Amino acid sequence: MRHKLGYRTLNRTSEHRKALFKNMLNSLIKYEQITTTLPKAKELKPILDKAITLGKRNNLQSKKNLFAQLQSKESVNKLSNVLSQRYLKRKGGYCRVIRAGFRYGDYAPLAVIELVDRDIQAKKIDIKKKTDPLTKTPASTNIKEKKSSTKKQIK
């Protein structure tokens, strides 16, 4: 019987679960939207709400507590500077969980967890434009130049 057990164990040890939620929390703060399984998303929601509430205090002690939880300076800075200003008038409910169908391999229920009033451009932070290694310019502009230069080299 599972009397008075307040969270899902997700078939993981406590250390693995803490690391899982720390990584998911960092990704969610960075990209403001992630896709995961439904039970993980439901467990992550109160953790994120508490972290944003802690970031809204914006003093040294709250930043130290956030860094102890997240272990990422970029996440702490974004949480205390950007997200705390965005949700200054909101008293809670900083994220939403949206069901997103089922995973192909094992039919696990998927969900999208995202911040309310999120920045659409935050999802594209790490996407780099493809560059040509020889000229250090975007590859789409050098396609015609490459074709003409290879023809010249063959002649």
N, C-alpha and C positions, 0 to 999 in steps of 0.2 A: 504494500500500500504506500501511496505517496502523500501521506498527511503532512501538512505544514512545510512542504518543499516549495520554495518561492520562485524557482526559475528552471528553465530547461537545461539539462546537462549536455544535450546534443551529442551524446556518446563520445565525449572527450574528457580528458583529465582537466583539473582546474587550471593548471598552467597553460595547457593548450587552448582552453577556452578564453583565458585572459589575453593570450597573444592573438587569438583570432579576432576578438572584439577590438583590441587595440589597432590592429591592421585595418580592420573594416572601418573603424572610426576615423583613422587618418585618411583613408581613401575617400570617405564620405565628406569630410571637411574640405579636402583638396578639390574633388570633382563635383561635389554637391549633388551627385546622383550615382547610385550603384545598383547593380542587379545581383541578387543573391537568392537563396532559398527563403521560403516564407517564415519558417521558425527562426532562422537567424535574423531576419529583418525585424520580426516582432520583439526579439530580445534586445536588438541594438537600439530600438527607438527610445526607451527610457534612459539608456546610457548616454545617448546623444543629447537628449533634453537636459539632463543634469550637467553635461559638459558645457552646453551653451549658456545655461543659467549661471554656472560658475564663471564663464568668460564675461558675462555682463557686469560682474562686480568690478573688473578691471583694476585690481590692485595687485601688489607684489605677491601676496600670499596666494591669491587665486591663480596667478600665473604659475607659481611653483607647484601648486596642486595639479594644475592642468598638465604641466610638463612631466610630473611624476606619472600621470595617467597615460599621456600620449607619447612621450619621449621623442618629440619632434618639434623643433623650434618654429618651423614654417607653419605647422598646424596651430600651435599656440598663438603665434602672431596673427594668423588669419582669424582665429576664433575671437581673440580679444580686441582686434582692431576693426575688422570688416563685419563679421557676423554679429558681434554685440551691438554695433550701430544699426544694422539692418533690423534686428529684432528688439530694439529698445522699448517700443511701446507694446509689444506682444508679451503676454504673461505665461505662455506655454504653448505646446503644440507646434514645435518648430519644424517637424518633419512629417511626412505622410508615407504610408505603405500602400502600394498599389499592386494587386495581383497581376501576374504577367504570364499566365499559362503554365505549362509543364515542360520540364527539361526532356530532351529527346532521348537520352541514354537510359535513365532510370525512372522517368516519369515523376520526378520530384516537383512539388509545386514551387514555382518561381515567383519572386516579387521584386518590384523596383522600389527602393527606398530613396526618397529625395527630400531636400529642404524645401520648405514653403517659400515662395518668392525667390527662387534660386536664380543665379546668374547663368544664362544659357551658354555663354562663352567659356565657363569654367570646365565644361566637359572636354574642351579641345586644348587643354593646357599643354599636354605632352606630345601632341601630334606635330611632328616636324615636317616642313616642306622638303620634298626630295630634292637634293642638290647634286649637281655634277661634281665628282671629286676632282676633276682637272681644273675647272674654271671657277668653282665655288659659287655658282649661280644656280637658280632653280632649273631643274631638268627639263621642264616643259618648254622653255625658251630655247634650249640648246639642241633640240631634236633635229631641226633642219640643218643646223651648223655641223652636227656630228656626221650626218649623211653626206654633206658636201665635202667635209674634210677627209672622210674615208675614201671617197672617190678620187680626190686629189692624190692621196697617198698611194693608191693602187696604180695610178698612171705613172 
